[in-house]
Amino acid sequence: MEDNRTFIPYGRQHITDEDIAAVTEALRSDWLTTGPRVGEFEQAVCTFTGARHGVAVCNGTAALHAAMFALGIGPGDEVIVSPMTFAATANCVLYMGGTPVFADVEPDTLLIDPQAVRARITPATRAIIGVDYAGQPCDWDALRAVADEAGVALVADGCHAIGGTYRGRSVGTLADMTVFSFHPVKHVATGEGGMIMTDSDLLAARLRLFRNHGISTDHRQREAAGSWAYDMVELGYNYRITDIQCALGISQLKRLPHSLERRRAIAAQYDAAFAGTDISPCTQRPDRLNAYHLYAVQLPEKTDRAAAFAHMRANKIGVNVHYIPVHLHPYYRTRLGTAEGLCPVAEKAYNHLLSLPMFPELSEADVDRVVKTLLDARGA
Ligand SMILES: *Cc1c(COP(=O)(O)O)cnc(C)c1O
């Protein structure tokens, strides 16, 4: 029998005619790469988050790399990171020659545990990177207390969490720097893209240097000054984002409030459906607003996760697993000698994790289908 149910992916971008018109306008303009739309996009994200500076770059990974450069991380420096994240969060420390040190997560939220962070502080610690896993902000006040005690910087990997809040304050203003990604599965898509938010003039200046080869003026400034002279003062990269991408970002950002509302409604529907079952969504702390990039659940111990995953996929539901703890990747095992037992809470959670479809265009009927299929899958 033909299976004509539609495939439901775990995440999907949404492109409107308005988005296409904005990109077309950029293509017809004088600027393809760094032009007026870069600053306009940065300003729009500043307005949305309340941060003073936004520095747009070519992807979220470059944004993390730039943040580590801005802090001057180098050989001998340790940076404490969450293992429950995409590898880029820790890789950025290695790019600068520093050493990522993994601190375990809380079992119910999968957010980095401030007590575990405190236990990993050494005289070599220079920074802490918290990940707002799935879209829920970390306990940033507790992390700030640990960071201040140790005299180290605080960085937020906010790639899941634009639009989230903690105790009434917006993601983008909770750490010394906050990194966003504009990959299509994230809230705002630019194709590839990223941004670092900061209130510090000094850090913003270093981030701008880094994205443009370490050169202290950009071509628009030189043109305005009528001069050919430029100074390369640091070793930077070409991590620039294009005006074409920023045109898309500006247009997408206008729909962010609506899409956050939809994500929260979908999460509420899942929450209600799983209440009283043995499926455990991440605990939502009452002092935070979740941006729901992901809707992750932990399956009961008795359930074979691989079988449940296969059952969902066979029923055309694109579940995923976020994340394989970073310290368990072969590169980390070989390079840093990390192994099972380093972060037991993250490792145990990983064995039972499943990310369910979460994107604004998901319908109520789609969510019902996901829930019913998962309730079947877990007993199977
Ligand atoms: C997506 C993501 C990144 C990397 O962003 P890219 O834009 O894909 O480079 C980093 N950290 C987390 C937690 C992410 O989800």
The ligand as a Gaussian input file, in Angstrom:
#p B3LYP/6-31G(d) Opt

LIG

0 1
 C       23.877000      25.918000      14.921000
 C       24.771000      25.965000      16.111000
 C       26.103000      26.417000      16.042000
 C       26.820000      26.707000      14.752000
 O       26.201000      27.581000      13.922000
 P       26.535000      27.568000      12.332000
 O       25.862000      28.814000      11.870000
 O       25.925000      26.332000      11.783000
 O       28.001000      27.618000      12.180000
 C       26.812000      26.516000      17.222000
 N       26.287000      26.174000      18.409000
 C       25.032000      25.701000      18.505000
 C       24.505000      25.333000      19.849000
 C       24.243000      25.560000      17.361000
 O       23.003000      25.068000      17.473000

